[in-house]
Amino acid sequence: MNFGGSIFLIAVGLILALAVNISVSGVDLQLVGWILAAVGALGLLVSLALYWRRRAVVVEPPPVTPDDYPPRY
């Protein structure tokens, strides 16, 4: 899940949890909304963690040339 999907789930979940007053038999829309918002928030945290992990810079040592060795006597 990427940033857009996570934000979409959070938005839909909060709309269902806070703004919808429709009652459907057998389904608690407020609970479904809170679950979607929680899954979206968890997905956003995982996406951020993976993004920062991927952005790590690895510095390679410079190549060794024959001039870098000490002289032989």
C-alpha positions as CSV (number, residue, x, y, z in Angstrom):
1,M,0.0,0.0,0.0
2,N,1.4,3.4,-0.9
3,F,0.7,6.9,0.4
4,G,-2.3,7.5,-1.8
5,G,-4.1,4.3,-0.8
6,S,-3.4,4.9,2.8
7,I,-4.8,8.5,2.7
8,F,-7.8,7.3,0.8
9,L,-8.6,4.6,3.4
10,I,-8.2,7.2,6.2
11,A,-10.5,9.6,4.4
12,V,-13.2,7.0,3.6
13,G,-13.0,5.6,7.1
14,L,-13.4,8.9,8.8
15,I,-16.3,9.9,6.6
16,L,-18.0,6.6,7.5
17,A,-17.2,6.9,11.2
18,L,-18.1,10.6,11.7
19,A,-20.3,11.9,8.9
20,V,-22.7,9.0,7.9
21,N,-25.9,8.6,9.8
22,I,-27.4,5.8,7.7
23,S,-28.2,2.5,9.5
24,V,-27.7,-0.7,7.7
25,S,-29.1,-3.9,9.2
26,G,-26.3,-6.2,10.3
27,V,-23.5,-3.7,9.6
28,D,-22.2,-1.0,12.0
29,L,-20.9,1.6,9.6
30,Q,-19.2,3.6,12.3
31,L,-17.1,0.6,13.4
32,V,-16.3,-0.2,9.7
33,G,-15.2,3.4,9.3
34,W,-12.9,3.3,12.4
35,I,-11.4,0.0,11.2
36,L,-10.7,1.5,7.7
37,A,-9.2,4.6,9.3
38,A,-7.0,2.5,11.5
39,V,-5.8,0.3,8.6
40,G,-5.1,3.4,6.6
41,A,-3.1,4.9,9.4
42,L,-1.1,1.7,9.8
43,G,-0.5,1.5,6.1
44,L,0.7,5.1,6.1
45,L,3.2,4.4,8.9
46,V,4.5,1.3,7.1
47,S,4.8,3.2,3.8
48,L,6.8,6.0,5.6
49,A,9.1,3.4,7.3
50,L,9.8,1.7,4.0
51,Y,10.3,5.1,2.2
52,W,12.9,6.2,4.7
53,R,14.6,2.8,4.7
54,R,14.8,2.9,0.9
55,R,16.3,6.5,0.9
56,A,19.4,5.4,2.9
57,V,22.6,6.3,1.1
58,V,25.4,3.8,1.0
59,V,28.8,5.3,0.6
60,E,31.3,3.0,-1.2
61,P,35.0,3.2,-0.4
62,P,37.2,4.7,-3.1
63,P,38.8,2.2,-5.4
64,V,42.3,1.1,-4.4
65,T,45.0,2.0,-6.9
66,P,48.6,0.6,-7.0
67,D,49.9,3.9,-5.7
68,D,48.1,3.5,-2.4
69,Y,50.2,0.6,-1.3
70,P,53.4,1.2,0.8
71,P,56.7,0.9,-1.1
72,R,58.5,-2.4,-1.2
73,Y,62.1,-2.4,0.0
